[in-house]
Amino acid sequence: MNRNDFVPIILGSDENAYGNVRLIHETYQVRPLLLCTRLLIPTMHSNLFDLIRIDGFDQEDVFPGALLSILEKHAAPNKKLIVIPCSDYYAGMLSRHYDKFKGLIANHFISGALLDTLDTKDKFYELCERFGLDYPKTVVCGPHEREGALERMDFQFPIVVKPENSNAYEYLHCHFEGKKKVFFFDNREDYLTMVRNMNTSDYNGKLILQEFIPGGDSAMRVINSYSDDNGQVKMMCLGQPVLEEYAPKTLGNYAAIISRSDMDIYEKVKAFLEKIGYVGFSNIDMKFDCRTGKYMMFEINPRLGRSSLFVRAAGLNMLEALINQVVYGKDDDVVYSKATALWTNVPRTVLKRYVTDPALSAEINRLYGQKKVIRSLWYNKDLNLKRMLSVTRYAYGHIKNYRRYYFDKGQASFAELQELGE
């Protein structure tokens, strides 16, 4: 194995991007290229990558040409170019424009046609229906159907309302009063107020209305997977979020995850991914419904999640699985995570205060005592003074946000939940 055998190229600059940069450094001692429009706090003042800033790189009319230029510049005999997208819109553009990069990028992505069947929640639920995965009762409405959508519900309030893809470029860049990644409503009037505000914006995507699955943050589950170029799953890791984030712009993102193992879920999701011909990284969010004992699928993301270092905490390395295949031609057997470890993006003091389940609190303390904990941004081989100050400020920002926004989803009323994003 030679560190000059490949060039890793990271698209993005958030926690996901830094986690991948860190993983590459830990595993290969290689400096990847990091491509983005601007640096975000998680990647600021890092010494682990070579930065290339590109104006408008996250836009459809800029991305293909800009990436092609960089690929051509760094192409060389006996050197593979590995591209890792760290957001849905970068992953989507790679799928849609992959033909332009053929022969230059060593790793593969799902086709544009397959992406079209799962890139929004409503399409993903159609796949779940076809392949026997459970999902919440749902109503999907277009931009001109929002006010009348309540009449089509065959379930009662409380409800959860989401854009079809809260990470899509169109929703990220629209503006209206009370905007959030996810909304909670326990009455018709509050829903209609939000919809009328949304209708003043330029957001033309669909809305997803769903029954609320009872349970707090720890009822969530997430599976990260890697599927090889033949559509065979090679690595899977299950995680139990123990705390989510609560600030309006990040509401619902995972803040801390304990890795778990459940062969029934692994086998069910593996069969689904292989039947649809999935390739590359995937990230599936779900929630355990205590009323039925079933796991309800929420969405699939065609990339590693921003919390994907929970896989590394469990002792697995998904980037290594990819590189072993596409650079070194290895055909390894599927590996399932069986270890228990903690990944966290927030300080321990936040976990102590806001993880209220006694058993989970005790487990977190035990994992800290056993040194089975990874913090995404606190990497001891990348702690110059400026970065230490930046990461410390970022950590204190989390403490402030929890003080302002936190509610226990398992106990709070929906009126309180709705206040989370105000």
C-alpha positions as CSV (number, residue, x, y, z in Angstrom):
1,M,0.0,0.0,0.0
2,N,1.4,3.3,-1.1
3,R,0.0,6.7,0.0
4,N,0.8,8.0,-3.5
5,D,-1.7,5.5,-5.0
6,F,-4.7,7.9,-4.8
7,V,-5.8,11.5,-4.3
8,P,-8.8,12.0,-2.0
9,I,-11.0,14.9,-2.9
10,I,-13.5,16.1,-0.3
11,L,-16.5,18.2,-1.3
12,G,-17.8,20.4,1.5
13,S,-16.5,22.0,4.7
14,D,-18.9,21.0,7.5
15,E,-18.5,18.4,10.3
16,N,-18.9,15.6,7.7
17,A,-16.1,17.0,5.6
18,Y,-13.8,17.3,8.6
19,G,-14.6,13.8,9.8
20,N,-13.6,12.4,6.4
21,V,-10.4,14.5,6.3
22,R,-9.5,13.3,9.8
23,L,-10.2,9.7,8.8
24,I,-8.0,9.9,5.8
25,H,-5.2,11.4,7.9
26,E,-5.5,8.7,10.6
27,T,-5.5,5.9,8.1
28,Y,-3.2,7.0,5.3
29,Q,-1.3,10.2,6.5
30,V,-2.5,11.8,3.2
31,R,-3.5,15.4,2.7
32,P,-6.8,15.4,0.7
33,L,-8.0,18.3,-1.5
34,L,-11.0,20.1,0.1
35,L,-13.3,21.8,-2.4
36,C,-15.9,24.3,-1.1
37,T,-17.4,27.7,-1.6
38,R,-16.2,28.8,1.8
39,L,-14.8,27.3,5.0
40,L,-17.3,26.6,7.8
41,I,-16.2,26.5,11.4
42,P,-15.6,22.7,11.6
43,T,-12.8,22.9,9.0
44,M,-11.3,26.3,9.9
45,H,-7.6,26.5,10.9
46,S,-7.0,22.8,10.1
47,N,-3.6,21.7,8.8
48,L,-4.9,18.4,7.4
49,F,-5.9,19.4,3.8
50,D,-5.2,21.6,0.8
51,L,-8.0,24.0,0.4
52,I,-9.5,25.0,-3.0
53,R,-12.3,27.7,-2.8
54,I,-14.6,27.9,-5.8
55,D,-17.3,30.6,-6.1
56,G,-20.7,29.0,-6.7
57,F,-19.3,25.4,-6.5
58,D,-22.5,24.2,-4.9
59,Q,-24.5,25.4,-8.0
60,E,-25.5,23.2,-10.9
61,D,-24.1,25.5,-13.6
62,V,-20.7,25.8,-11.9
63,F,-20.0,22.4,-10.3
64,P,-19.4,20.1,-13.4
65,G,-16.9,22.4,-15.1
66,A,-15.1,23.3,-11.9
67,L,-14.7,19.7,-10.7
68,L,-13.7,18.5,-14.2
69,S,-10.9,21.1,-14.3
70,I,-9.6,19.9,-10.9
71,L,-9.8,16.3,-11.8
72,E,-7.9,16.8,-15.1
73,K,-5.2,18.8,-13.3
74,H,-4.6,16.0,-10.7
75,A,-5.0,13.0,-13.0
76,A,-1.8,11.0,-13.3
77,P,-0.8,7.4,-14.3
78,N,-1.2,4.9,-11.5
79,K,-3.0,7.4,-9.3
80,K,-6.7,7.0,-8.5
81,L,-8.9,10.0,-7.8
82,I,-11.4,9.4,-5.0
83,V,-14.2,11.9,-4.6
84,I,-16.2,12.1,-1.3
85,P,-19.3,14.3,-1.3
86,C,-20.4,15.6,2.1
87,S,-23.8,16.9,1.3
88,D,-26.9,15.8,-0.6
89,Y,-26.5,18.4,-3.3
90,Y,-22.9,17.5,-4.0
91,A,-23.9,13.8,-4.1
92,G,-26.8,14.6,-6.4
93,M,-24.6,16.6,-8.8
94,L,-22.1,13.8,-8.9
95,S,-24.8,11.3,-9.9
96,R,-26.4,13.6,-12.5
97,H,-23.1,14.6,-14.1
98,Y,-21.0,11.5,-13.6
99,D,-20.7,10.8,-17.4
100,K,-18.6,14.0,-17.6
101,F,-16.1,12.5,-15.1
102,K,-15.9,9.0,-16.5
103,G,-12.3,7.7,-16.5
104,L,-11.2,10.3,-14.0
105,I,-13.0,9.4,-10.8
106,A,-12.2,5.9,-9.5
107,N,-15.2,5.4,-7.2
108,H,-18.8,5.2,-8.4
109,F,-22.1,6.8,-7.4
110,I,-25.7,5.8,-7.8
111,S,-27.1,6.6,-11.3
112,G,-29.2,9.7,-11.8
113,A,-32.1,7.4,-12.5
114,L,-31.8,5.6,-9.2
115,L,-31.3,8.9,-7.4
116,D,-34.6,10.1,-8.8
117,T,-36.4,7.2,-7.1
118,L,-35.1,8.0,-3.6
119,D,-33.8,11.6,-3.3
120,T,-37.0,12.9,-1.7
121,K,-38.9,11.4,1.1
122,D,-42.1,10.7,-0.9
123,K,-40.1,8.8,-3.5
124,F,-38.2,6.9,-0.8
125,Y,-41.5,5.8,0.8
126,E,-42.7,4.4,-2.6
127,L,-39.6,2.3,-2.6
128,C,-40.3,1.2,1.0
129,E,-43.8,0.2,-0.1
130,R,-42.4,-1.9,-2.9
131,F,-39.7,-3.6,-0.9
132,G,-41.5,-4.2,2.4
133,L,-39.9,-1.5,4.6
134,D,-42.1,0.2,7.2
135,Y,-42.6,4.0,7.2
136,P,-44.9,6.5,9.0
137,K,-48.4,7.3,7.6
138,T,-47.8,10.1,5.2
139,V,-49.4,12.7,3.0
140,V,-47.4,14.4,0.2
141,C,-48.5,17.7,-1.2
142,G,-47.3,20.0,-4.0
143,P,-46.8,23.8,-3.6
144,H,-50.4,24.6,-4.6
145,E,-51.9,21.9,-2.3
146,R,-50.4,22.9,1.0
147,E,-53.5,24.4,2.6
148,G,-55.8,21.6,1.6
149,A,-53.4,18.8,2.5
150,L,-55.0,18.3,6.0
151,E,-58.2,17.1,4.4
152,R,-56.3,14.1,3.0
153,M,-54.8,12.8,6.3
154,D,-56.0,9.4,7.5
155,F,-54.2,10.1,10.8
156,Q,-54.7,12.6,13.6
157,F,-52.8,15.4,15.2
158,P,-50.1,15.7,16.4
159,I,-48.2,15.7,13.1
160,V,-44.7,16.3,11.8
161,V,-44.2,18.4,8.7
162,K,-41.0,18.5,6.6
163,P,-39.9,19.7,3.2
164,E,-39.3,16.8,0.8
165,N,-35.6,17.3,1.2
166,S,-34.5,19.7,3.9
167,N,-30.9,19.5,2.7
168,A,-31.7,20.4,-0.9
169,Y,-30.3,23.6,-2.3
170,E,-33.7,25.1,-2.9
171,Y,-34.9,24.7,0.6
172,L,-31.6,25.7,2.2
173,H,-31.6,29.0,0.3
174,C,-35.3,30.0,0.6
175,H,-36.4,32.4,3.3
176,F,-39.7,32.8,5.3
177,E,-40.7,33.6,8.8
178,G,-40.4,30.6,11.2
179,K,-38.4,28.4,8.7
180,K,-37.1,25.1,10.2
181,K,-35.8,21.8,9.0
182,V,-38.8,20.1,10.6
183,F,-42.1,21.4,12.1
184,F,-44.3,20.0,14.8
185,F,-48.0,20.8,15.0
186,D,-50.8,19.7,17.3
187,N,-53.5,21.8,15.6
188,R,-54.7,23.0,12.2
189,E,-54.3,26.7,12.8
190,D,-50.6,26.6,13.5
191,Y,-50.0,24.4,10.5
192,L,-51.9,26.9,8.2
193,T,-49.9,29.8,9.7
194,M,-46.6,28.1,8.7
195,V,-47.9,27.2,5.2
196,R,-49.0,30.8,4.5
197,N,-45.6,32.1,5.5
198,M,-43.9,29.4,3.3
199,N,-46.1,30.4,0.4
200,T,-44.5,33.9,0.5
201,S,-41.1,32.4,-0.3
202,D,-39.7,31.0,-3.5
203,Y,-39.7,27.4,-2.2
204,N,-41.6,25.3,-4.8
205,G,-40.9,21.8,-3.4
206,K,-43.3,19.3,-1.9
207,L,-44.3,19.1,1.8
208,I,-44.4,15.9,3.7
209,L,-47.0,15.6,6.5
210,Q,-46.6,12.6,8.8
211,E,-48.0,11.0,11.9
212,F,-45.8,11.6,14.9
213,I,-44.0,8.5,16.1
214,P,-43.8,8.6,19.9
215,G,-40.5,8.7,21.6
216,G,-37.6,11.1,22.2
217,D,-34.1,11.3,20.6
218,S,-33.1,7.8,21.8
219,A,-35.9,6.2,19.8
220,M,-34.1,7.2,16.6
221,R,-31.7,4.8,14.7
222,V,-29.3,5.3,11.9
223,I,-27.5,2.9,9.6
224,N,-24.4,3.9,7.5
225,S,-23.4,1.4,4.8
226,Y,-20.9,1.0,2.0
227,S,-21.9,-0.9,-1.2
228,D,-19.3,-1.9,-3.8
229,D,-19.5,-1.3,-7.5
230,N,-21.4,-4.5,-8.0
231,G,-24.1,-3.4,-5.5
232,Q,-23.0,-5.7,-2.8
233,V,-23.0,-4.3,0.7
234,K,-19.6,-4.6,2.3
235,M,-19.9,-2.7,5.6
236,M,-22.8,-1.7,7.9
237,C,-22.9,0.1,11.2
238,L,-26.1,0.8,13.3
239,G,-26.2,3.7,15.7
240,Q,-28.6,4.8,18.4
241,P,-28.7,8.6,18.7
242,V,-28.9,9.5,22.4
243,L,-29.2,13.3,21.7
244,E,-30.2,15.4,18.7
245,E,-29.5,19.1,18.0
246,Y,-32.1,21.7,18.8
247,A,-31.0,25.0,17.2
248,P,-33.4,25.9,14.3
249,K,-30.9,25.5,11.5
250,T,-29.7,22.1,12.8
251,L,-32.9,20.8,14.4
252,G,-32.9,17.0,14.1
253,N,-29.3,16.5,13.3
254,Y,-27.6,13.9,15.6
255,A,-25.4,15.3,18.4
256,A,-24.3,12.0,20.0
257,I,-24.6,8.4,18.9
258,I,-23.9,5.0,20.6
259,S,-23.0,2.3,18.1
260,R,-25.2,-0.8,18.3
261,S,-25.7,-4.2,16.6
262,D,-28.9,-5.7,15.3
263,M,-28.7,-8.5,12.7
264,D,-32.4,-8.3,11.8
265,I,-32.1,-4.6,10.8
266,Y,-28.8,-5.2,9.1
267,E,-30.2,-8.0,7.0
268,K,-33.4,-6.1,6.1
269,V,-31.6,-3.0,5.0
270,K,-28.8,-5.0,3.2
271,A,-31.5,-6.8,1.2
272,F,-33.2,-3.5,0.3
273,L,-29.9,-1.9,-0.9
274,E,-28.9,-4.9,-3.0
275,K,-32.3,-5.3,-4.6
276,I,-32.3,-1.6,-5.8
277,G,-28.7,-1.9,-7.1
278,Y,-27.3,0.7,-4.7
279,V,-23.6,1.6,-4.9
280,G,-21.4,3.8,-2.7
281,F,-22.2,5.2,0.7
282,S,-25.7,5.4,2.2
283,N,-27.1,6.8,5.4
284,I,-30.6,5.7,6.5
285,D,-32.6,7.4,9.3
286,M,-35.4,5.5,11.1
287,K,-37.3,5.5,14.4
288,F,-38.5,2.7,16.6
289,D,-42.2,2.7,17.1
290,C,-42.9,1.4,20.6
291,R,-46.6,0.9,19.7
292,T,-45.8,-1.7,17.0
293,G,-42.3,-2.8,17.6
294,K,-41.3,-1.8,14.1
295,Y,-38.6,0.5,12.8
296,M,-40.1,3.3,10.7
297,M,-37.9,4.5,7.8
298,F,-37.6,8.3,7.4
299,E,-35.1,8.9,4.6
300,I,-32.0,7.7,2.8
301,N,-29.1,10.0,2.0
302,P,-26.7,9.1,-0.8
303,R,-23.5,9.9,1.2
304,L,-22.0,9.3,4.6
305,G,-23.8,11.3,7.4
306,R,-22.3,14.2,9.2
307,S,-22.2,11.9,12.2
308,S,-20.5,9.1,10.4
309,L,-17.5,9.0,12.7
310,F,-19.7,7.0,15.0
311,V,-18.7,4.1,12.6
312,R,-15.0,4.8,13.4
313,A,-15.8,4.9,17.1
314,A,-17.1,1.4,16.7
315,G,-13.8,0.3,15.1
316,L,-14.8,0.3,11.4
317,N,-13.6,2.5,8.6
318,M,-15.9,3.0,5.7
319,L,-13.4,5.1,3.7
320,E,-10.9,2.2,4.0
321,A,-13.6,-0.2,2.7
322,L,-14.0,2.1,-0.4
323,I,-10.3,2.5,-1.0
324,N,-9.6,-1.2,-0.5
325,Q,-12.0,-1.9,-3.3
326,V,-11.5,0.8,-5.9
327,V,-7.7,1.4,-5.4
328,Y,-6.4,-2.0,-4.4
329,G,-9.0,-4.3,-5.9
330,K,-9.8,-6.1,-2.7
331,D,-13.1,-8.1,-2.5
332,D,-13.7,-8.3,1.2
333,D,-16.6,-10.1,2.9
334,V,-19.4,-7.9,4.4
335,V,-18.5,-6.6,7.9
336,Y,-21.2,-5.6,10.5
337,S,-20.4,-3.4,13.4
338,K,-20.8,-5.3,16.7
339,A,-18.9,-3.0,19.1
340,T,-20.4,-0.4,21.4
341,A,-18.8,3.1,21.5
342,L,-19.8,6.7,21.6
343,W,-19.5,9.5,19.0
344,T,-20.3,13.0,20.1
345,N,-20.4,16.4,18.5
346,V,-21.2,18.2,21.8
347,P,-19.3,18.6,25.1
348,R,-19.7,16.0,27.8
349,T,-21.5,18.6,30.0
350,V,-24.3,18.7,27.4
351,L,-24.7,14.9,27.5
352,K,-24.7,14.9,31.3
353,R,-27.5,17.5,31.4
354,Y,-29.7,16.5,28.5
355,V,-29.5,12.7,28.2
356,T,-32.0,12.0,30.9
357,D,-32.5,8.2,30.6
358,P,-30.6,6.7,33.5
359,A,-29.5,3.6,31.7
360,L,-28.1,5.7,28.7
361,S,-26.5,8.2,31.1
362,A,-24.7,5.3,32.9
363,E,-23.6,3.8,29.6
364,I,-22.2,7.1,28.4
365,N,-20.2,7.5,31.7
366,R,-18.9,3.9,31.3
367,L,-17.8,4.6,27.7
368,Y,-16.0,7.7,28.8
369,G,-14.3,5.7,31.5
370,Q,-13.3,3.1,29.0
371,K,-12.0,5.8,26.5
372,K,-14.4,4.5,23.9
373,V,-15.4,8.0,22.7
374,I,-14.7,10.0,19.6
375,R,-15.4,13.8,19.2
376,S,-15.6,14.8,15.6
377,L,-13.7,18.1,15.7
378,W,-11.3,17.5,18.6
379,Y,-8.4,15.6,16.9
380,N,-5.1,15.7,18.9
381,K,-3.0,15.7,15.7
382,D,-4.7,18.9,14.4
383,L,-4.8,21.2,17.4
384,N,-2.9,24.4,16.6
385,L,-3.8,27.4,18.8
386,K,-6.3,29.0,16.4
387,R,-8.1,25.7,15.8
388,M,-8.3,25.0,19.6
389,L,-9.9,28.4,20.2
390,S,-12.3,27.9,17.2
391,V,-13.4,24.4,18.3
392,T,-13.7,25.5,21.9
393,R,-16.0,28.4,20.9
394,Y,-18.0,26.1,18.8
395,A,-18.5,23.7,21.8
396,Y,-19.6,26.6,24.0
397,G,-22.1,27.6,21.2
398,H,-23.7,24.2,21.6
399,I,-24.1,24.7,25.4
400,K,-25.8,28.1,24.7
401,N,-28.1,26.5,22.1
402,Y,-29.3,23.7,24.4
403,R,-30.0,26.2,27.1
404,R,-32.2,28.2,24.8
405,Y,-33.9,25.6,22.6
406,Y,-33.9,22.2,24.3
407,F,-37.1,20.2,25.1
408,D,-37.5,16.5,25.8
409,K,-39.4,15.3,22.7
410,G,-40.6,12.3,24.6
411,Q,-42.3,14.4,27.3
412,A,-42.9,17.9,25.8
413,S,-46.2,19.0,24.4
414,F,-46.4,19.8,20.7
415,A,-46.8,23.4,21.5
416,E,-43.5,23.3,23.3
417,L,-41.9,21.3,20.4
418,Q,-43.0,23.9,17.9
419,E,-41.3,26.6,20.0
420,L,-38.0,24.7,19.5
421,G,-37.3,26.5,16.2
422,E,-38.7,29.9,17.0
